[in-house]
Structures are given as structure tokens and as C-alpha cells.
Amino acid sequence: MKTNAAAMTKQQKKEAAGRRDRKYAAKSKFKKYGVSIVRGLLLFGLCFMIIQPMIIRFCSSLMVESDLYDSTIVLLPRNVTLENYKIVADLTAFPKSMINTLWTSLLVSVCQVIACTLVGYGFARYSFPLKKFWFACVVLLIIIPPQTIQTSLYVQFASFDFLGIISLLTGGPVNLRTSIFPYVLMSLTCMGLKNGLYIYMLRQYFKGIPKSLEEAAYVDGCSTMHTFVRIMLPDAVPTIASCFLFSFVWQWTDLFYSRNFLSGYSIYSVQLSSIVSRMARYFNKGSDVAMVVPNARQQQLIFVGVIICSLPLIILYIFTQRTFVESIAMSGSKE
């Protein structure tokens, strides 16, 4: 009897343990799938909030003007047309303006990344007089909007005379506001668009790299520049790529610097910003009757221009998202 009772007790304990294990497994499985479902719903909601306006704008860009005033049309156009894209291309001097935007954005972004990488490395690794003061000036570049120095920039580059040398050679200052030279000069001296942010990002990255890597390179006979190029730069590629992407995107849609320094070039963002003022002349061409472009039609053509402007940036992100995400997620020691 005692043996049977002991066996029953042992069996009951085993069954109870099994029930607890199954209950725990079911609870863990429910928690896992529950969290996944909630995460999926949140991501879907966020993506829908971002993508929905683009989908609506894209569908409206394919509508003829009569579809805009048809209350029975919610999303899909009844009459599909690509005429709106042709009109916007004519109004924005496409593709000339897009090509100018591409090469100016590339040139300015490369200049900014080169200059900011050198400055960021200098702030991270070297000591020099008034280092904290100069870094505070870098932070001010992030905080203070460039519009506050618009007048001084205009005066400086409208009558550019470096240390009186230009006046000595040519007899007077030169106006550089219609060339890209002032913008390139500002980018190479870390005074371009958002340069303070890039310096800060690169400085923080270089500060996180152990000095032992550079010390080992110095022991092996590497010079300072050789160490920077062969040791530091390869590790900083993801962060540098992120700075380049930020710079390219901001320059692609910039109006302030483009209007101030690139007035001699047809830039797409500038053309798009003034598209409404040219619509009446475009639609009145060859007509004796003055025409007023309805507001809905104006908004439709503006949306078409925004889609054209956004498409190259979307393609760029598709091909560079891995590097961009890697730079955001990068952390930890390099020891």
C-alpha cells in the first residue's frame, strides 16, 4: 500500500509539473504572438500614416481636371492621364532643373562630408587652444537658423574681395552670388547647410573609437594622416554615409541657399516653389481670354511636382538603407 501510494504521489507530481510546463509554454507563446501582433499593428499604422498621403497624391496626379470636382471619385481616377506630369515638367524646366539639382547636391554633399569628417576627427582626438569655445560655435551652427546671417552673406558675396587681393588684381570686388563657388566655399569651411550637425555626429563617433587602435598604428610606423585614412575612415564609413545622405536630402529640397547662391542655375526646388506664379501664363498661352487657374488644379500640379521631387530620394534610400540603418544602430567598443 505504501509503495502504491508513493507511486501515485510521484505520478501526481509529474502530471502537475507537466501541467505547469504546458501552462507556462502556452502563456509564453500567447505573450510572444500578442507582442508581435501589437507591434505589427503599430508599424502598419505608422506606415499607413506616412504612405497614405503619398498614395492619395499619386492617384490625384493621374486624374483629369474634371475628376477633381467629381464627388463620386474617392481615390481611383475615372479617366487616367499623364498630362499633368508633362505640364509640371514644362513648368519646372525638367529635366534641366533636375540635372542641375543632382550635380549641385552631389558636389555640395561631398564637400561638406570631407570638411566635416576632418573637423569632427580633430575635435575628437586633438587638443588646441579654445577647443571648447570652438565646439560651442559648432553647436550654435545647429541651433541658430541660417536666415539670421542672410544679410551678411549677401553683402559678403555680392562684393567678394578676399583680403583685398581681388581688388588689387581686377580693380574691384566681384559678385559671386550667381555662381556655385560661394556655396562650395562655405561647405569646405563647414558653414554650409546643417554642417554643425555632421561635425557633432562624426565627433561623437570618433570619440567612441579606442585610442589603442591609433597607438598601435603609430607603433607600426604609420603617420597621423596614414592612420586617419587607413584605420579611422574605414570604420567610420556608415556614419559618413549617413552624413552624406542627410546632406544630399537637405540640399535636394533646400530653398534658402539655392535662392541665395544658385540663382544662376535652374534648381528644381526653386522652380517648384514658384510654380503657381507660372501656371496662369502657361494655360493662357495662345489664348486671348485671361484664365484663372482653380485652386484645386493648382494643388494637383503642386502634388505632381512634389512626387517628382521625392522619387529620386526614395530610390536613393532603397539602395542605401542598409548602410543608413547600420550607422544608426552602431554602438559598442572597438577593442
N, C-alpha and C positions, 0 to 999 in steps of 0.2 A: 504493500500500500504506500509506504513511504517513497519507494522508487517510482511508482506511478505518479504520485503527487509531485515529486521533484521534476519528473519528465514533463508533466502538464504545465508546471510553473515555468519551466525553461522554454516550452513551446509558446506559452502565452507572452513571455517576454520577447521572444523572437518575432512573433506576429506584431506586437506593439511597436517594436523597433522598425519593422518593415512599414507599418502604417505611418509612423513618424517620417521615415525617409521618403515615402511616396507623397506625403503631405508637403514636406519641405521642397521636394522636386517640383510638384505642381505649383506651389507658391512662387518658387524661383522662376519657373517657366512663364507663369502669368505676369510676374513683375517684368521679366525681360521683354515679352511681347507687348505689354502695356506701355513700357517706356518707349519702345520702338514705334508703336502706333502714334503716341503723343508727339514724339519727335518728328515723325513723318508728316503729321497734320500741321505742325508748326512750320516746318520747312515748306510744305505745299502752300500754306497761307502767305508766307513771306514771298515766295517765288511768284505766286499769283498776283500779289500787290505790285510787284516790280514789273512782271511781264504783261499784265492785263492792259495797262495804258498803251504799251507798245503795240499790242495786238489790235486794240481799237483804232489807234492812229494808222496802222498799216492797212487795215480794212477800209478806213475812210479815205486813204490815199488812192485807193483803186476805184472810188466812186466818181461818177459824173456829177456835175453840179446839181442836177435835178434830184438825185438820190439824197443829197444833204437835207432837202426840205421835205422828204417823204417820211411821214411819221410811222409808216408800216415797216420801214427798214430799221432794224436794231443794230446788226453787226455786219452781216454779209451784204455786199452791194448787189443790186439787181442788174446793173449794167457795168461790167468790169472794163476799165480803161487804164492805159499807161500814159495818157496825155498829160496828166498832172506832173509826172516826172520830167517830161520834155519841157514843160513850161518852167518848172523850177530850175532845170539845167540852163535854160536861156536867161533866166533872171539872175542867176548866180555866177554866170560866166564859166560854167562847168564844161570841160574838165580842167581848163587852165587854172582856175582858182583852187581846185583840189590838188593839182600837181604842185603849185606854189606852197600850199599849206603843208604838203607832205615833206618837201625838201627843207623848208624852213624849220619845221618841227623836229626833223631828224638832226639838222645841224645844231640848233639851239640845245636840244636834249643832250647830244654828245658833248658839247662844250660844257654844259652845266655839270654833267656827271664827272667828267675829267677833273674840273676845278674843285668840285665839292668833295671828291674822293681824296684828293691831295690835302685839302684843308681839314677834312674830318680826321684823317690819319695824323696830321700834325697836332691837332688838339688832343688826340687820344694818347700820343706817345712822347711828345716833346714838351719841355718847359721853356718858356720865354717870358720876357717882361710883359706885365699887364695881361697875362693869359686869361684870367677870369673876366677882366673887363671886355676883352675882345669876344669871349664866348657869350657874354651878356649882350653884346651887339648882335651876335648871331641869333640869339633868342628874340631880340627886338625885330629882326627881319621877319620872324614868324608872326609876331603879334601885330606890328604896325602895317596897315594896308599900304600898297604902293601908291595909291591915289594921293597920299599926303605929300609926296615929293614930286608930283606931276609937273608943277610949275618949274621947279629947279631942273628937272630932267629936260624939259622943253628948252629952257634958256641955255643949258649946258651944251646940248647937241645941235641946237639951231645956230649957234655961233661957236663951234668947236675950235679950240685953239690950245693944243697941249703945250703948256709951259712956254707959250709964245713962239714955238718953233714953226708952226704952220704959217703964222703971220710973217715971220721972217723969210720963209721960202716963197710964199704965194702972195704976200702983200695984204692978207686979211684972213679972218676965220672962214671956215667952210660950214655949210649946212648939211648935216648928216641925217636929218630926220627922214629922208626918203630912201635911205639905204638900210641894209640889214647890219651894217658894221656896228652901230651903237648897241644893238641888242646882243650881238656876239661879244662885244667888249664887256658889256655888263655881265653876261653869262660866264665869261672867263675870269671875271673878278668877283664872282659869287654874289652879284647884285641882281640877278635875274629873278624870274618868277618862282617863288617858293624855295629859293636856294637855301634859306636858313633851315628849313625842314630837312633837306637832303643832308646838309652838314651834320645836323643833330643825329639823324638816323645812322650815318656812317661812323660818326664819332662813338656812339654807343656800341656799335658792333665791334669796332677795333679795340675798344676798351675791354671787351669781353674775351678777347683772344689772349692767352697767357704769354707773358714776355719771354718765357723759356724757349718758345719757338724761334724768336728772333735772336736770342742769345746763342742758341745752338747754331744758327746760320752764321752769326758773327765769328764763332769759334772755327767754323769751317772755312772762313776767309771771305765770306760774302760782304759786299759793301752795303751801305744803307739803302741805296736805290735798288740794288740787286735783290736784297731781302724783301723790300716792299713789292717789287714786281713778281718775284718767283715764289714767295712764301705767303704774303698777306693778300695780294689780289686774288689768287685762285680761290681762297676760302671765302672771300667777300663777294664772289660773283652773284649769288642770289640777292643779296642786299643791294648791290649796284644795279642789278636788273630791275628791282622794284623801284629804285630811284629813277631809272630811265623811263619806266612805264608811267610813273606819276608825272614826270616832266613832259613826256610826249603827250599824254592825255590832256594835261592842263594847257599846254601850248596849242594843242589842236583846237581847243574851244576858247582860247583867250581872245579878249577884245581890247583890253587896256593897252598892253604892249604892242599889239598888232596895229592899233589905230595910231599910236604914238610914233612907232619906229618903222612900220612896214607899210606905210601909206603908198609907197611906190610900187607895191606888189598887190596883185589881186588875191586876197586871202578869203577862203570860203566862209569862215565865221563872221568876218566883217560884211561880206556880201549878203549872208543870211540875215544879219541883224538889221539891214536896211532894205530888205526885200519888199516890204509893204509900200515904201515910197516909190518903187518902180513898177508896181502892179498896174496902176492906172494908165501909165504911158504904154505899157506892153499891150494891154487889152484895147486901148484906144488907137493903136497903130493902124493906119489906113482907114480910119473912120472919122466922119465929120461930126458925129454926135458924142459928146462927152459921156463917159461911162463911169459910174461909181461901183467899185468892187465891193460886194456884200461882205459883211464881217465873217460869216460862216465860210465863204470862199477864201478869204484871207487866211483864216485859221487853218483851213485844209492845206493850203500851199505851204504854210509855215511848218506844219507837221511833216509834210513830204520832205522839206529841207532838213528837218531835224533827223529824220530817218536816214537820209543820205549821209549826213554828218556822223551819225552814230555807227553806221555799218562798218567802216574801217576799224573803229575802236573795238567793236565786238569781235571781228575777225582776229585782230591783234591779241586780244585776251584769250581767245580759244587756243592759239598756238603758244602762248606764254604763261598760261595759268599754273602749270606745274612749278615753274621757277618762282612765280609770284607767291604761291601758297607756301612753298618751301622756305622762302625768306621770312614769311610771317611766322611760321611755326618753328623756325630755327632757334634753338636755345641750348644751354648746357656748356660744359667746359670742353676746351680743345686739348686738354692734357692727354 
